[in-house]
Amino acid sequence: MPRPDAFAEERRRRIAQTVAADGRVRLADLVREYGVTEPTIRRDLSVLEERDLLRRTHGGAIAVGTDHAEPSVTDRSRRNRIAKDAIAVACAAEIGAGDAVFLDTGTTVQAVAARLTQPGLNVLTNSVGVARVLADRADVRHTLLGGQLRTLGDSVTGPIALENLARFTVGVAVLGATGVTGAGISVADLGEAQIKQAVLDRARKVVLAVDSSKFGITDFVGVCGLDRIDVLVTEVANEQVRDWCAEHGVEVRQTP
């Protein structure tokens, strides 16, 4: 009869293979898949982390030394710059003079802030980067939400940010995401997801600004289905992406 530790090693080997292939795993999914307790899976992940085969996160694990770990804002700013600039121009065109606007976190949305030329704008944001871009714009009234500073995302999140956000209603919300599929949009951080979800209830029009590298990716935390998005702005939308959007009533703006 095989030893119990032999079964454990086989399970850990399969978990490591899954992380290597998918970039991340969820604790709850592993418990369900292998039919063992949560403490058992936590021990498996700890062993695999000691072997440098993955890195544990809250609620699961991510691959070591891959792009599936959430990159910093500085790293993200170097990627797809031409596409992001074109997307920013197109997103700015969705905003009218005098609009109340929410600008999300992320380098693409920060590029949108730099492209705003409309007079009389009221801009609400949880992005420190967006606030910096607009700081010297005397013609734009902007408000940075208070809350817990998240340095990796250069943003504020948490209960205080959500409480402050509830005071506002905006005409247009420009959101980013790190994953987009037919099932919806997702991001790497729970706090960021909660802010986006709250904004969806406060905005009359929601614009999703993402470059094509985000398509087909499911990140750690789901935000919403595509039916909550009004307009998708990207530099390349293939047939599959257009089918997703058509199914959920999302307008597609592909940059020139």
HELIX and SHEET records of a PDB file:
HELIX    1   1 PRO A    4  ASP A   22  1                                  19    
HELIX    2   2 LEU A   27  TYR A   34  1                                   8    
HELIX    3   3 GLU A   38  GLU A   50  1                                  13    
HELIX    4   4 VAL A   73  SER A   77  1                                   5    
HELIX    5   5 ARG A   81  ALA A   92  1                                  12    
HELIX    6   6 THR A  107  ARG A  115  1                                   9    
HELIX    7   7 VAL A  128  LEU A  134  1                                   7    
HELIX    8   8 PRO A  159  LEU A  165  1                                   7    
HELIX    9   9 LEU A  190  LEU A  200  1                                  11    
HELIX   10  10 SER A  212  LYS A  214  5                                   3    
HELIX   11  11 LEU A  226  ARG A  228  5                                   3    
HELIX   12  12 GLU A  239  HIS A  248  1                                  10    
SHEET    1   A 3 ARG A  24  ARG A  26  0                                        
SHEET    2   A 3 GLY A  60  ILE A  62 -1                                        
SHEET    3   A 3 ARG A  55  THR A  57 -1                                        
SHEET    1   B 7 VAL A 140  LEU A 144  0                                        
SHEET    2   B 7 LEU A 121  THR A 125  1                                        
SHEET    3   B 7 ALA A 100  LEU A 103  1                                        
SHEET    4   B 7 VAL A 170  LEU A 175  1                                        
SHEET    5   B 7 ALA A 203  ALA A 209  1                                        
SHEET    6   B 7 VAL A 231  THR A 234  1                                        
SHEET    7   B 7 GLU A 251  GLN A 254  1                                        
SHEET    1   C 2 GLN A 148  ARG A 150  0                                        
SHEET    2   C 2 SER A 155  THR A 157 -1                                        
SHEET    1   D 3 GLY A 179  THR A 181  0                                        
SHEET    2   D 3 GLY A 184  VAL A 187 -1                                        
SHEET    3   D 3 VAL A 221  CYS A 224 -1                                        
END                                                                             
